Amino acid sequence: MKNIRKAVANDLPQLAALFDQYRIFYHKESDIPSAEKFLQERLENKDSEIFVAEENSELTGFVQLYPLFSSTRMQRYWLLNDLYVNENHRGKGYSKALIEASKELCRSSKACGILLETGKSNDIGNQLYPACGFELYDSVNFYEWSNS
């Protein structure tokens, strides 16, 4: 069993470095101080759930989920917004373990499910998520309005 646990304030330096790597993967500029501030606010305000994977006191990956609600189901949903494993630790099952922690959060919070989005070109994610029981939801159109 992989060591997966909820993130705590003491994790912020290592977690911010992983979060920065994640953002760079999505073509954003490196900004570790802002990453640490962002994550600190999430932890302090309790407006997301963050689980970390750890090996020998080193954080190897994380998943961050945000709460949503389904009006038609009248239940909570979780949005799996961020999942990242450091490239030196991939292929060891950390992603699947982090997803399992996410599913357990879903069960324990009596949520109706987990939603996520990934790019069509994310070959690894598009193999990982179905392998973990996620179904491709292709019966709807996804739209975004951006204020930037």
Secondary structure, DSSP 8 states (H G I E B T S, - for coil): --EEEE--GGGHHHHHHHHHHHHHHTT----HHHHHHHHHHHHHHT-SEEEEEEETTEEEEEEEEEEEEETTTTEEEEEEEEEEE-GGGTTSSHHHHHHHHHHHHHHHTT-SEEEE---TT-HHHHHHHHHTT-----SS--------
